[in-house]
């Protein structure tokens, strides 16, 4: 915690976390920064220039998705390790995406609550990364043992110049997708007797609801401030900046808990399904 207290502002701490290459040190420094903020150690939010890319370790190697090990939840550990490794990589990116949200947009005239909300999200993401990393080691592996891909940070680069685009894609497409797919993973982990991994995924799922809620709250705030319609703006930004498509089926109850109404995403889900059907018919 003393390292974090050396910084004057939250933005300074955010840049330091982003620039830290060692994953565990990054997560721990982030958690220390949050604790220091709560203890009143910083002189406000401050201002910063976010690095173009966050610090990263030498491993895992970042490869095309086809070269990333397949994730299959079975009684044998290899598939579960591949899944947990992929999730650890997602959570590490989520740590950086949260701190980048703080460092990159300090000049956008946002209230202090914006930065406090993303700091809380960053703290959760660090917790998730450390939990999964510990579980990988319990299973005889570690983060960095397998290949990973760089898709999440490509999304960050794509949306960096536009706060509304960043809010549209990161919490309201990528994290919201976690609400759709995680319950099935939890169920499968329990079916193969891996309750320890299932409990970790349950913590992540519960926290993700609050993260999507944070994204939605600040997306609405910026839209309202700029006089832009919420639904049409979100759909336009997703069509413009996200190439993967918004994939059904959706966990509507969890999304509703986050304040994310079906009117936003169901039309894009229907577009995605129509494109898939058209491709099969061709």
N, C-alpha and C positions, 0 to 999 in steps of 0.2 A: 504493500500500500504506500510505502514511503516514496517509491518511484513516481507514482501518480501525483503525489503532493508536490513534486518539484515543478509541475506545470502551473502556469498562472491562470489559464482559462481552459474551459472545456474544449474549445476548438483546437488548442495546442495539443491537448491530450489525445484528441481524435486523430490528428495527423500522426502522432507518435505510434498509436496503435496500428494505424494503416501501414506505417513504414516498417513495423516489426515483422521479420520474416519467419521466425520460429513459431509454429502454430500454437503450442501450449503457452509460450510467453506472450503471444498476441492476446490470447483469451484471458490470461491472468492479468495482464496490464489493463485490459479493458475493464475487467471486474474491479480492479483497484481504482481505476479512474471514477467509476460509478460510486464506489464507496467514499472516495475523497470528495466528490461533489456533494454527496448527502451529508458529509461532515462539515460542509461549508469551507472547504480548502481552496476553492477556485474563486477568482474575481470575475464571475459572470461567464457568458458564452464566449465572447471574444470574436475574432475573425481568423480565417485561415485560408490557405490554398491547398486543396486536396491533391495528392499525387495522382498521376494518370493511372498508375496501377499500384495495387498494394504490394507490400513485401510478401514473398512466397518462399517456402523452402525448396531445396533442390528436388525433393520428391514430395508428392507424386509427380511423375511425368504427365504433362498435359497432352492428351492424344485425341484424335477424332473419336466420336462416340462409339463407332464400330470396334475400336481397339480397347474399350473399357470392359472389364470382366462382367459377365452376365450375372444378374442378381436373381437368385432363386432361393426361396425360403423352404428348406428341407431339413430333415434331421441331421444330415451331414453339415459340418460347419462352413464349408467353402462358399456356398451360395449366400449364407447369412452374413459371412464376413464381407463378401462383395457388396451386399446391400448396405451394411453398416458403414463400410468404407465410403460408398457413394454418399450416404447421408452425412457422414463426417465432413466430406468435401463441401456439400451443400451448406452445412452449418458454418464452416469456416468462411465461405463466401458471404454468408448472411451476417457474420460478425463485421466483415469489411463493408458490406453494403450499408449497414446501420451507421457505422462511424463515418462513412463517406457522406451519408445523408446530413450529418451534423457539419462536417468540415466543408463540404462543397457549396452549401447554400446559406452561408452566414451573411451574405449580402442581399438577401431576398426580402428583408423587412418582415420577417416572421416573428411571432411572439415567442417568448421563452419556452412556453409549453411545448412547442414543436420539438425543440432540442431535448427537452426533458423526456418526452415520449420516446424519441428514437434512442436516447441513452438507455432507457429501460428495456427497449427491444434488444439493443446491443448486449446488455447484460444477460438477457435470456439466451441469446444465440451463443455467447461464450459458455454459459452453463451447459447448453446442449452439446456443443463441440466437445467439451471436456468429459461429459458423461459417455458419449459414444466412443471417444478415444479410449477411455478406461475399459469399456466393454470389449472393444477390439483386442486390447491387450489381455483381457481375461480369456478370450477365445484363441490366444496364441498368435495374434497379428498386431498391426499397429497402423496408424494413419501414415500414408506414404508408401505402404507396401505394394499397392496396386496402382495402375494407371487411373487417371481421372480426366475429365474434359473441362473446357474453359467457357462453356456456354453461358453460365451465370454472369461472369464478368464481361462477356461480350454484350449482354443485355445492359449492363451498367454503363459501358462505353457508349452504346447507342443512345442512351437516354440522358447522359451527363449534362448536355446543354439545356435541358428542359425539365424543370422540377415537376410539372404536371405529368410529363411522360414517365419520369422516374417513379412517381407515385402510382401511376396507372399500371406499370409493368411489374415492378418488384413486389410490392405487397398484394396488389389486386389481381395479378395473374399468377406469378410464381408461388407466392406463399399461399394464396387461395387454392392453388392446385394441391398443395399439401393437405388441405382439409378434405379434399376429395379422395385421395389415395391412401392416407395413413391408416384409417380405420381397418381396411382390409389387411394391411401389413400387421397391425396389432393382432388381429384375429388369427392370422396364419402363424405368427410367432408363438402364440399360445397353443395352437394345435400341434406344433412340433415340440412343445415342452420348453421353449425358451422364454420363460416368464420374465427373466431379467431384462432381456432386450425389449419385450413387450411393454414393460413398465416405463422404460426410457421413452419409447415411442408415444406412450400415452401422455407423458409430461410435455413432450414436444407438441403434440396435437392440441392439448389444452392451451398452451402458450400461443400457438399459431392463431387461434381464434382472436386473442387480444391484439396480435400483430396486424392481422387483416383489419381489425377495427381501427387501429392507429392510422394505417394507410388510408382507409376510407374517410376518417374524420378530417385528415389534412388535405386529402384530395378535394373533399367538399369545400373546405375552407378556402383553398386557393381558387377553385372554380367560382365560388361566390364572390370573392374579392375581385376577380377579373371579369365578372359578369358573364360567365360562360355556363351553358346548360350542362348539367352533370353527366347525364346518361350519354348524350350525343358526343360530348367531349371525350369521355372515356372510350367509347367505341371507336371513335376516329383515331385516337392515339394508339390503341391496341392494334388496329388494322395497319397503322403506319409503322409501328416500331416492333411489333412482335410477329415473327414469321412462323412460329410453331402452331398457331391456331389455339383457340380456347376450346378444350376438349371436354365433352360430356362423357359420362354422367357426372352431375354435380352433387355435392353434399349440401343440399339446400338448407337443411336445419342449421348446420354449423355456420354457413355463410350468413344466414339470417341473424344468428347470434352476434356476428361481427358487424351487423348493420349493412350488409352488402346484399341489396335486393336483387331478385332474379331478373328484373327488367333490364339490368345492366348486361348480364352475361349470357342469358338464355338465347337471345338472337344471334350472338356470335357462335354459340354452341351449335345452333341450327345451321349456320353457314358452314362451319367446319364439317358437320355430318353430311351436308349436301355435297361438299367437295369430295369427301371420301366416297360417297355413293357414286358420284359422277366418275371418279377414277376407276372404280370397280366395273362400271358399265362400259367404259371406253374400250 
